[in-house]
């Protein structure tokens, strides 16, 4: 996942929709072009990685993301 978007004229880090847009590249079981989520938060990446690896996060980690496949 990227950390932020970018403006064509240069610069980043603003609050416009374009500057706040990021993309995710993913593959693996359950990931298809038809199942791609329309909205993923940065916090969802760790949650998805744990789910894909079959790891149940410890509640004390206080992660708030959600895996983006079932």
PDB file with SEQRES, HELIX, SHEET and CRYST1 records, atoms N, CA, C and O in Angstrom:
SEQRES   1 A   70  UNK UNK UNK UNK UNK UNK UNK UNK UNK UNK UNK UNK UNK          
SEQRES   2 A   70  UNK UNK UNK UNK UNK UNK UNK UNK UNK UNK UNK UNK UNK          
SEQRES   3 A   70  UNK UNK UNK UNK UNK UNK UNK UNK UNK UNK UNK UNK UNK          
SEQRES   4 A   70  UNK UNK UNK UNK UNK UNK UNK UNK UNK UNK UNK UNK UNK          
SEQRES   5 A   70  UNK UNK UNK UNK UNK UNK UNK UNK UNK UNK UNK UNK UNK          
SEQRES   6 A   70  UNK UNK UNK UNK UNK                                          
HELIX    1 AA1 UNK A   17  UNK A   20  1                                   4    
HELIX    2 AA2 UNK A   42  UNK A   52  1                                  11    
HELIX    3 AA3 UNK A   59  UNK A   61  5                                   3    
CRYST1    1.000    1.000    1.000  90.00  90.00  90.00 P 1           1          
ATOM      1  N   UNK A   1       0.849  -1.172   0.000  1.00  0.00           N  
ATOM      2  CA  UNK A   1       0.000   0.000   0.000  1.00  0.00           C  
ATOM      3  C   UNK A   1       0.891   1.230   0.000  1.00  0.00           C  
ATOM      4  O   UNK A   1       1.932   1.258   0.656  1.00  0.00           O  
ATOM      5  N   UNK A   2       0.485   2.214  -0.718  1.00  0.00           N  
ATOM      6  CA  UNK A   2       1.219   3.471  -0.708  1.00  0.00           C  
ATOM      7  C   UNK A   2       0.855   4.261   0.544  1.00  0.00           C  
ATOM      8  O   UNK A   2      -0.133   3.950   1.208  1.00  0.00           O  
ATOM      9  N   UNK A   3       1.638   5.266   0.866  1.00  0.00           N  
ATOM     10  CA  UNK A   3       1.337   6.029   2.076  1.00  0.00           C  
ATOM     11  C   UNK A   3       0.510   7.274   1.804  1.00  0.00           C  
ATOM     12  O   UNK A   3      -0.097   7.804   2.735  1.00  0.00           O  
ATOM     13  N   UNK A   4       0.459   7.762   0.575  1.00  0.00           N  
ATOM     14  CA  UNK A   4      -0.360   8.921   0.241  1.00  0.00           C  
ATOM     15  C   UNK A   4      -0.413   9.097  -1.266  1.00  0.00           C  
ATOM     16  O   UNK A   4       0.363   8.496  -2.008  1.00  0.00           O  
ATOM     17  N   UNK A   5      -1.337   9.927  -1.697  1.00  0.00           N  
ATOM     18  CA  UNK A   5      -1.438  10.249  -3.106  1.00  0.00           C  
ATOM     19  C   UNK A   5      -0.477  11.373  -3.463  1.00  0.00           C  
ATOM     20  O   UNK A   5       0.374  11.759  -2.661  1.00  0.00           O  
ATOM     21  N   UNK A   6      -0.624  11.886  -4.662  1.00  0.00           N  
ATOM     22  CA  UNK A   6       0.288  12.914  -5.143  1.00  0.00           C  
ATOM     23  C   UNK A   6      -0.451  13.784  -6.153  1.00  0.00           C  
ATOM     24  O   UNK A   6      -1.336  13.304  -6.862  1.00  0.00           O  
ATOM     25  N   UNK A   7      -0.095  15.044  -6.217  1.00  0.00           N  
ATOM     26  CA  UNK A   7      -0.682  15.947  -7.194  1.00  0.00           C  
ATOM     27  C   UNK A   7       0.187  15.977  -8.447  1.00  0.00           C  
ATOM     28  O   UNK A   7       1.411  15.886  -8.353  1.00  0.00           O  
ATOM     29  N   UNK A   8      -0.437  16.103  -9.624  1.00  0.00           N  
ATOM     30  CA  UNK A   8       0.311  16.136 -10.883  1.00  0.00           C  
ATOM     31  C   UNK A   8       1.330  17.266 -10.915  1.00  0.00           C  
ATOM     32  O   UNK A   8       2.413  17.106 -11.476  1.00  0.00           O  
ATOM     33  N   UNK A   9       0.995  18.406 -10.318  1.00  0.00           N  
ATOM     34  CA  UNK A   9       1.916  19.541 -10.328  1.00  0.00           C  
ATOM     35  C   UNK A   9       3.005  19.418  -9.262  1.00  0.00           C  
ATOM     36  O   UNK A   9       3.855  20.299  -9.134  1.00  0.00           O  
ATOM     37  N   UNK A  10       2.976  18.335  -8.507  1.00  0.00           N  
ATOM     38  CA  UNK A  10       3.988  18.090  -7.482  1.00  0.00           C  
ATOM     39  C   UNK A  10       3.429  18.304  -6.092  1.00  0.00           C  
ATOM     40  O   UNK A  10       2.429  18.997  -5.907  1.00  0.00           O  
ATOM     41  N   UNK A  11       4.066  17.719  -5.150  1.00  0.00           N  
ATOM     42  CA  UNK A  11       3.649  17.875  -3.757  1.00  0.00           C  
ATOM     43  C   UNK A  11       2.732  16.769  -3.287  1.00  0.00           C  
ATOM     44  O   UNK A  11       2.141  16.043  -4.086  1.00  0.00           O  
ATOM     45  N   UNK A  12       2.627  16.656  -2.000  1.00  0.00           N  
ATOM     46  CA  UNK A  12       1.772  15.664  -1.371  1.00  0.00           C  
ATOM     47  C   UNK A  12       1.534  16.056   0.078  1.00  0.00           C  
ATOM     48  O   UNK A  12       2.097  17.033   0.572  1.00  0.00           O  
ATOM     49  N   UNK A  13       0.707  15.295   0.739  1.00  0.00           N  
ATOM     50  CA  UNK A  13       0.483  15.507   2.167  1.00  0.00           C  
ATOM     51  C   UNK A  13      -0.664  16.427   2.495  1.00  0.00           C  
ATOM     52  O   UNK A  13      -0.921  16.682   3.672  1.00  0.00           O  
ATOM     53  N   UNK A  14      -1.362  16.933   1.502  1.00  0.00           N  
ATOM     54  CA  UNK A  14      -2.513  17.787   1.751  1.00  0.00           C  
ATOM     55  C   UNK A  14      -3.745  16.981   2.118  1.00  0.00           C  
ATOM     56  O   UNK A  14      -3.671  15.769   2.324  1.00  0.00           O  
ATOM     57  N   UNK A  15      -4.860  17.655   2.196  1.00  0.00           N  
ATOM     58  CA  UNK A  15      -6.099  16.994   2.597  1.00  0.00           C  
ATOM     59  C   UNK A  15      -7.083  16.790   1.447  1.00  0.00           C  
ATOM     60  O   UNK A  15      -8.217  16.368   1.675  1.00  0.00           O  
ATOM     61  N   UNK A  16      -6.667  17.083   0.219  1.00  0.00           N  
ATOM     62  CA  UNK A  16      -7.579  16.865  -0.903  1.00  0.00           C  
ATOM     63  C   UNK A  16      -7.800  15.366  -1.089  1.00  0.00           C  
ATOM     64  O   UNK A  16      -6.999  14.549  -0.633  1.00  0.00           O  
ATOM     65  N   UNK A  17      -8.893  15.015  -1.761  1.00  0.00           N  
ATOM     66  CA  UNK A  17      -9.171  13.597  -2.015  1.00  0.00           C  
ATOM     67  C   UNK A  17      -8.029  12.957  -2.796  1.00  0.00           C  
ATOM     68  O   UNK A  17      -7.635  11.828  -2.501  1.00  0.00           O  
ATOM     69  N   UNK A  18      -7.494  13.662  -3.783  1.00  0.00           N  
ATOM     70  CA  UNK A  18      -6.400  13.116  -4.587  1.00  0.00           C  
ATOM     71  C   UNK A  18      -5.164  12.839  -3.728  1.00  0.00           C  
ATOM     72  O   UNK A  18      -4.510  11.810  -3.897  1.00  0.00           O  
ATOM     73  N   UNK A  19      -4.845  13.747  -2.816  1.00  0.00           N  
ATOM     74  CA  UNK A  19      -3.659  13.567  -1.970  1.00  0.00           C  
ATOM     75  C   UNK A  19      -3.865  12.503  -0.900  1.00  0.00           C  
ATOM     76  O   UNK A  19      -2.894  11.935  -0.401  1.00  0.00           O  
ATOM     77  N   UNK A  20      -5.112  12.228  -0.541  1.00  0.00           N  
ATOM     78  CA  UNK A  20      -5.395  11.215   0.475  1.00  0.00           C  
ATOM     79  C   UNK A  20      -5.645   9.847  -0.128  1.00  0.00           C  
ATOM     80  O   UNK A  20      -5.883   8.887   0.604  1.00  0.00           O  
ATOM     81  N   UNK A  21      -5.596   9.740  -1.439  1.00  0.00           N  
ATOM     82  CA  UNK A  21      -5.854   8.471  -2.117  1.00  0.00           C  
ATOM     83  C   UNK A  21      -4.597   7.606  -2.136  1.00  0.00           C  
ATOM     84  O   UNK A  21      -3.505   8.093  -2.428  1.00  0.00           O  
ATOM     85  N   UNK A  22      -4.754   6.352  -1.830  1.00  0.00           N  
ATOM     86  CA  UNK A  22      -3.658   5.387  -1.862  1.00  0.00           C  
ATOM     87  C   UNK A  22      -4.175   4.134  -2.563  1.00  0.00           C  
ATOM     88  O   UNK A  22      -5.384   3.947  -2.698  1.00  0.00           O  
ATOM     89  N   UNK A  23      -3.271   3.292  -3.001  1.00  0.00           N  
ATOM     90  CA  UNK A  23      -3.690   2.070  -3.661  1.00  0.00           C  
ATOM     91  C   UNK A  23      -3.081   0.865  -2.945  1.00  0.00           C  
ATOM     92  O   UNK A  23      -2.104   0.984  -2.204  1.00  0.00           O  
ATOM     93  N   UNK A  24      -3.682  -0.287  -3.187  1.00  0.00           N  
ATOM     94  CA  UNK A  24      -3.235  -1.539  -2.580  1.00  0.00           C  
ATOM     95  C   UNK A  24      -3.072  -2.574  -3.692  1.00  0.00           C  
ATOM     96  O   UNK A  24      -3.935  -2.699  -4.562  1.00  0.00           O  
ATOM     97  N   UNK A  25      -1.973  -3.308  -3.659  1.00  0.00           N  
ATOM     98  CA  UNK A  25      -1.788  -4.452  -4.539  1.00  0.00           C  
ATOM     99  C   UNK A  25      -1.851  -5.695  -3.662  1.00  0.00           C  
ATOM    100  O   UNK A  25      -1.134  -5.781  -2.665  1.00  0.00           O  
ATOM    101  N   UNK A  26      -2.690  -6.651  -4.014  1.00  0.00           N  
ATOM    102  CA  UNK A  26      -2.856  -7.838  -3.183  1.00  0.00           C  
ATOM    103  C   UNK A  26      -3.072  -9.057  -4.055  1.00  0.00           C  
ATOM    104  O   UNK A  26      -3.607  -8.962  -5.160  1.00  0.00           O  
ATOM    105  N   UNK A  27      -2.647 -10.209  -3.545  1.00  0.00           N  
ATOM    106  CA  UNK A  27      -2.921 -11.477  -4.209  1.00  0.00           C  
ATOM    107  C   UNK A  27      -2.977 -12.555  -3.137  1.00  0.00           C  
ATOM    108  O   UNK A  27      -2.488 -12.368  -2.023  1.00  0.00           O  
ATOM    109  N   UNK A  28      -3.568 -13.665  -3.485  1.00  0.00           N  
ATOM    110  CA  UNK A  28      -3.661 -14.771  -2.545  1.00  0.00           C  
ATOM    111  C   UNK A  28      -5.050 -15.366  -2.548  1.00  0.00           C  
ATOM    112  O   UNK A  28      -5.908 -14.949  -3.327  1.00  0.00           O  
ATOM    113  N   UNK A  29      -5.281 -16.351  -1.672  1.00  0.00           N  
ATOM    114  CA  UNK A  29      -6.589 -17.005  -1.606  1.00  0.00           C  
ATOM    115  C   UNK A  29      -7.701 -15.989  -1.352  1.00  0.00           C  
ATOM    116  O   UNK A  29      -7.603 -15.157  -0.451  1.00  0.00           O  
ATOM    117  N   UNK A  30      -8.742 -16.068  -2.145  1.00  0.00           N  
ATOM    118  CA  UNK A  30      -9.897 -15.208  -1.954  1.00  0.00           C  
ATOM    119  C   UNK A  30      -9.774 -13.839  -2.600  1.00  0.00           C  
ATOM    120  O   UNK A  30     -10.732 -13.066  -2.581  1.00  0.00           O  
ATOM    121  N   UNK A  31      -8.615 -13.519  -3.174  1.00  0.00           N  
ATOM    122  CA  UNK A  31      -8.427 -12.224  -3.825  1.00  0.00           C  
ATOM    123  C   UNK A  31      -8.627 -12.407  -5.322  1.00  0.00           C  
ATOM    124  O   UNK A  31      -7.846 -13.099  -5.975  1.00  0.00           O  
ATOM    125  N   UNK A  32      -9.660 -11.797  -5.862  1.00  0.00           N  
ATOM    126  CA  UNK A  32      -9.910 -11.818  -7.296  1.00  0.00           C  
ATOM    127  C   UNK A  32     -10.255 -10.403  -7.738  1.00  0.00           C  
ATOM    128  O   UNK A  32     -10.536  -9.540  -6.905  1.00  0.00           O  
ATOM    129  N   UNK A  33     -10.234 -10.164  -9.033  1.00  0.00           N  
ATOM    130  CA  UNK A  33     -10.606  -8.835  -9.514  1.00  0.00           C  
ATOM    131  C   UNK A  33     -12.064  -8.531  -9.189  1.00  0.00           C  
ATOM    132  O   UNK A  33     -12.437  -7.365  -9.053  1.00  0.00           O  
ATOM    133  N   UNK A  34     -12.892  -9.566  -9.062  1.00  0.00           N  
ATOM    134  CA  UNK A  34     -14.298  -9.366  -8.724  1.00  0.00           C  
ATOM    135  C   UNK A  34     -14.527  -9.128  -7.239  1.00  0.00           C  
ATOM    136  O   UNK A  34     -15.567  -8.595  -6.850  1.00  0.00           O  
ATOM    137  N   UNK A  35     -13.562  -9.518  -6.401  1.00  0.00           N  
ATOM    138  CA  UNK A  35     -13.758  -9.383  -4.955  1.00  0.00           C  
ATOM    139  C   UNK A  35     -13.036  -8.169  -4.381  1.00  0.00           C  
ATOM    140  O   UNK A  35     -13.012  -7.976  -3.166  1.00  0.00           O  
ATOM    141  N   UNK A  36     -12.449  -7.355  -5.250  1.00  0.00           N  
ATOM    142  CA  UNK A  36     -11.685  -6.205  -4.756  1.00  0.00           C  
ATOM    143  C   UNK A  36     -12.589  -5.263  -3.973  1.00  0.00           C  
ATOM    144  O   UNK A  36     -13.656  -4.879  -4.453  1.00  0.00           O  
ATOM    145  N   UNK A  37     -12.169  -4.891  -2.773  1.00  0.00           N  
ATOM    146  CA  UNK A  37     -12.979  -3.964  -1.980  1.00  0.00           C  
ATOM    147  C   UNK A  37     -12.926  -2.562  -2.584  1.00  0.00           C  
ATOM    148  O   UNK A  37     -11.955  -2.194  -3.244  1.00  0.00           O  
ATOM    149  N   UNK A  38     -13.967  -1.801  -2.351  1.00  0.00           N  
ATOM    150  CA  UNK A  38     -13.988  -0.434  -2.874  1.00  0.00           C  
ATOM    151  C   UNK A  38     -13.312   0.544  -1.927  1.00  0.00           C  
ATOM    152  O   UNK A  38     -12.897   1.623  -2.350  1.00  0.00           O  
ATOM    153  N   UNK A  39     -13.194   0.188  -0.662  1.00  0.00           N  
ATOM    154  CA  UNK A  39     -12.541   1.072   0.313  1.00  0.00           C  
ATOM    155  C   UNK A  39     -11.738   0.233   1.291  1.00  0.00           C  
ATOM    156  O   UNK A  39     -12.272  -0.675   1.929  1.00  0.00           O  
ATOM    157  N   UNK A  40     -10.468   0.537   1.406  1.00  0.00           N  
ATOM    158  CA  UNK A  40      -9.577  -0.144   2.346  1.00  0.00           C  
ATOM    159  C   UNK A  40      -8.825   0.930   3.119  1.00  0.00           C  
ATOM    160  O   UNK A  40      -8.320   1.889   2.534  1.00  0.00           O  
ATOM    161  N   UNK A  41      -8.754   0.767   4.426  1.00  0.00           N  
ATOM    162  CA  UNK A  41      -7.996   1.711   5.251  1.00  0.00           C  
ATOM    163  C   UNK A  41      -6.602   1.139   5.499  1.00  0.00           C  
ATOM    164  O   UNK A  41      -6.398  -0.071   5.403  1.00  0.00           O  
ATOM    165  N   UNK A  42      -5.654   2.004   5.816  1.00  0.00           N  
ATOM    166  CA  UNK A  42      -4.307   1.530   6.131  1.00  0.00           C  
ATOM    167  C   UNK A  42      -4.345   0.458   7.220  1.00  0.00           C  
ATOM    168  O   UNK A  42      -3.610  -0.527   7.145  1.00  0.00           O  
ATOM    169  N   UNK A  43      -5.193   0.644   8.224  1.00  0.00           N  
ATOM    170  CA  UNK A  43      -5.282  -0.308   9.332  1.00  0.00           C  
ATOM    171  C   UNK A  43      -5.737  -1.687   8.875  1.00  0.00           C  
ATOM    172  O   UNK A  43      -5.459  -2.681   9.547  1.00  0.00           O  
ATOM    173  N   UNK A  44      -6.431  -1.763   7.745  1.00  0.00           N  
ATOM    174  CA  UNK A  44      -6.920  -3.047   7.248  1.00  0.00           C  
ATOM    175  C   UNK A  44      -5.799  -3.928   6.695  1.00  0.00           C  
ATOM    176  O   UNK A  44      -5.962  -5.147   6.627  1.00  0.00           O  
ATOM    177  N   UNK A  45      -4.685  -3.351   6.304  1.00  0.00           N  
ATOM    178  CA  UNK A  45      -3.600  -4.124   5.702  1.00  0.00           C  
ATOM    179  C   UNK A  45      -3.039  -5.136   6.710  1.00  0.00           C  
ATOM    180  O   UNK A  45      -2.897  -6.315   6.386  1.00  0.00           O  
ATOM    181  N   UNK A  46      -2.723  -4.685   7.917  1.00  0.00           N  
ATOM    182  CA  UNK A  46      -2.197  -5.611   8.939  1.00  0.00           C  
ATOM    183  C   UNK A  46      -3.237  -6.669   9.277  1.00  0.00           C  
ATOM    184  O   UNK A  46      -2.903  -7.848   9.396  1.00  0.00           O  
ATOM    185  N   UNK A  47      -4.489  -6.264   9.433  1.00  0.00           N  
ATOM    186  CA  UNK A  47      -5.544  -7.228   9.759  1.00  0.00           C  
ATOM    187  C   UNK A  47      -5.670  -8.273   8.665  1.00  0.00           C  
ATOM    188  O   UNK A  47      -5.860  -9.456   8.951  1.00  0.00           O  
ATOM    189  N   UNK A  48      -5.567  -7.846   7.418  1.00  0.00           N  
ATOM    190  CA  UNK A  48      -5.670  -8.803   6.318  1.00  0.00           C  
ATOM    191  C   UNK A  48      -4.466  -9.742   6.280  1.00  0.00           C  
ATOM    192  O   UNK A  48      -4.618 -10.940   6.043  1.00  0.00           O  
ATOM    193  N   UNK A  49      -3.283  -9.203   6.511  1.00  0.00           N  
ATOM    194  CA  UNK A  49      -2.081 -10.050   6.517  1.00  0.00           C  
ATOM    195  C   UNK A  49      -2.189 -11.125   7.601  1.00  0.00           C  
ATOM    196  O   UNK A  49      -1.879 -12.289   7.347  1.00  0.00           O  
ATOM    197  N   UNK A  50      -2.622 -10.750   8.795  1.00  0.00           N  
ATOM    198  CA  UNK A  50      -2.794 -11.733   9.865  1.00  0.00           C  
ATOM    199  C   UNK A  50      -3.819 -12.785   9.469  1.00  0.00           C  
ATOM    200  O   UNK A  50      -3.588 -13.977   9.672  1.00  0.00           O  
ATOM    201  N   UNK A  51      -4.950 -12.362   8.906  1.00  0.00           N  
ATOM    202  CA  UNK A  51      -5.993 -13.315   8.508  1.00  0.00           C  
ATOM    203  C   UNK A  51      -5.469 -14.271   7.436  1.00  0.00           C  
ATOM    204  O   UNK A  51      -5.725 -15.473   7.500  1.00  0.00           O  
ATOM    205  N   UNK A  52      -4.738 -13.745   6.455  1.00  0.00           N  
ATOM    206  CA  UNK A  52      -4.210 -14.584   5.379  1.00  0.00           C  
ATOM    207  C   UNK A  52      -3.214 -15.613   5.903  1.00  0.00           C  
ATOM    208  O   UNK A  52      -3.087 -16.702   5.344  1.00  0.00           O  
ATOM    209  N   UNK A  53      -2.512 -15.267   6.973  1.00  0.00           N  
ATOM    210  CA  UNK A  53      -1.536 -16.177   7.573  1.00  0.00           C  
ATOM    211  C   UNK A  53      -2.145 -17.071   8.650  1.00  0.00           C  
ATOM    212  O   UNK A  53      -1.453 -17.900   9.241  1.00  0.00           O  
ATOM    213  N   UNK A  54      -3.456 -16.898   8.905  1.00  0.00           N  
ATOM    214  CA  UNK A  54      -4.136 -17.708   9.914  1.00  0.00           C  
ATOM    215  C   UNK A  54      -3.770 -17.335  11.335  1.00  0.00           C  
ATOM    216  O   UNK A  54      -3.866 -18.164  12.240  1.00  0.00           O  
ATOM    217  N   UNK A  55      -3.352 -16.098  11.541  1.00  0.00           N  
ATOM    218  CA  UNK A  55      -2.952 -15.616  12.869  1.00  0.00           C  
ATOM    219  C   UNK A  55      -4.094 -14.820  13.475  1.00  0.00           C  
ATOM    220  O   UNK A  55      -4.613 -13.894  12.851  1.00  0.00           O  
ATOM    221  N   UNK A  56      -4.482 -15.177  14.686  1.00  0.00           N  
ATOM    222  CA  UNK A  56      -5.487 -14.414  15.411  1.00  0.00           C  
ATOM    223  C   UNK A  56      -4.770 -13.348  16.226  1.00  0.00           C  
ATOM    224  O   UNK A  56      -3.993 -13.680  17.121  1.00  0.00           O  
ATOM    225  N   UNK A  57      -5.016 -12.069  15.934  1.00  0.00           N  
ATOM    226  CA  UNK A  57      -4.338 -11.004  16.673  1.00  0.00           C  
ATOM    227  C   UNK A  57      -4.692 -11.027  18.158  1.00  0.00           C  
ATOM    228  O   UNK A  57      -5.836 -11.298  18.525  1.00  0.00           O  
ATOM    229  N   UNK A  58      -3.732 -10.750  18.986  1.00  0.00           N  
ATOM    230  CA  UNK A  58      -3.946 -10.638  20.423  1.00  0.00           C  
ATOM    231  C   UNK A  58      -4.773  -9.379  20.690  1.00  0.00           C  
ATOM    232  O   UNK A  58      -4.432  -8.314  20.174  1.00  0.00           O  
ATOM    233  N   UNK A  59      -5.844  -9.466  21.477  1.00  0.00           N  
ATOM    234  CA  UNK A  59      -6.674  -8.286  21.760  1.00  0.00           C  
ATOM    235  C   UNK A  59      -5.879  -7.125  22.363  1.00  0.00           C  
ATOM    236  O   UNK A  59      -6.270  -5.968  22.213  1.00  0.00           O  
ATOM    237  N   UNK A  60      -4.790  -7.417  23.027  1.00  0.00           N  
ATOM    238  CA  UNK A  60      -3.978  -6.360  23.631  1.00  0.00           C  
ATOM    239  C   UNK A  60      -3.250  -5.519  22.590  1.00  0.00           C  
ATOM    240  O   UNK A  60      -2.735  -4.449  22.914  1.00  0.00           O  
ATOM    241  N   UNK A  61      -3.200  -5.985  21.349  1.00  0.00           N  
ATOM    242  CA  UNK A  61      -2.560  -5.213  20.279  1.00  0.00           C  
ATOM    243  C   UNK A  61      -3.437  -4.039  19.861  1.00  0.00           C  
ATOM    244  O   UNK A  61      -2.958  -3.109  19.213  1.00  0.00           O  
ATOM    245  N   UNK A  62      -4.695  -4.072  20.220  1.00  0.00           N  
ATOM    246  CA  UNK A  62      -5.692  -3.033  19.902  1.00  0.00           C  
ATOM    247  C   UNK A  62      -5.694  -2.631  18.433  1.00  0.00           C  
ATOM    248  O   UNK A  62      -5.732  -1.444  18.109  1.00  0.00           O  
ATOM    249  N   UNK A  63      -5.654  -3.621  17.546  1.00  0.00           N  
ATOM    250  CA  UNK A  63      -5.759  -3.360  16.114  1.00  0.00           C  
ATOM    251  C   UNK A  63      -7.222  -3.060  15.765  1.00  0.00           C  
ATOM    252  O   UNK A  63      -8.124  -3.719  16.282  1.00  0.00           O  
ATOM    253  N   UNK A  64      -7.456  -2.103  14.920  1.00  0.00           N  
ATOM    254  CA  UNK A  64      -8.842  -1.790  14.571  1.00  0.00           C  
ATOM    255  C   UNK A  64      -9.174  -2.043  13.100  1.00  0.00           C  
ATOM    256  O   UNK A  64     -10.270  -1.705  12.653  1.00  0.00           O  
ATOM    257  N   UNK A  65      -8.256  -2.626  12.350  1.00  0.00           N  
ATOM    258  CA  UNK A  65      -8.523  -2.929  10.945  1.00  0.00           C  
ATOM    259  C   UNK A  65      -9.311  -4.210  10.779  1.00  0.00           C  
ATOM    260  O   UNK A  65      -9.475  -4.984  11.723  1.00  0.00           O  
ATOM    261  N   UNK A  66      -9.801  -4.426   9.560  1.00  0.00           N  
ATOM    262  CA  UNK A  66     -10.545  -5.635   9.219  1.00  0.00           C  
ATOM    263  C   UNK A  66      -9.971  -6.223   7.936  1.00  0.00           C  
ATOM    264  O   UNK A  66      -9.628  -5.496   7.003  1.00  0.00           O  
ATOM    265  N   UNK A  67      -9.872  -7.542   7.904  1.00  0.00           N  
ATOM    266  CA  UNK A  67      -9.417  -8.224   6.677  1.00  0.00           C  
ATOM    267  C   UNK A  67     -10.398  -7.892   5.552  1.00  0.00           C  
ATOM    268  O   UNK A  67     -11.601  -7.782   5.789  1.00  0.00           O  
ATOM    269  N   UNK A  68      -9.882  -7.732   4.323  1.00  0.00           N  
ATOM    270  CA  UNK A  68     -10.787  -7.370   3.249  1.00  0.00           C  
ATOM    271  C   UNK A  68     -11.244  -8.531   2.397  1.00  0.00           C  
ATOM    272  O   UNK A  68     -11.773  -8.327   1.304  1.00  0.00           O  
ATOM    273  N   UNK A  69     -11.051  -9.749   2.877  1.00  0.00           N  
ATOM    274  CA  UNK A  69     -11.721 -10.917   2.314  1.00  0.00           C  
ATOM    275  C   UNK A  69     -12.208 -11.763   3.483  1.00  0.00           C  
ATOM    276  O   UNK A  69     -11.707 -11.659   4.603  1.00  0.00           O  
ATOM    277  N   UNK A  70     -13.190 -12.594   3.193  1.00  0.00           N  
ATOM    278  CA  UNK A  70     -13.752 -13.440   4.259  1.00  0.00           C  
ATOM    279  C   UNK A  70     -12.763 -14.513   4.657  1.00  0.00           C  
ATOM    280  O   UNK A  70     -13.052 -15.323   5.538  1.00  0.00           O  
TER     281      UNK A  70                                                      
END                                                                             
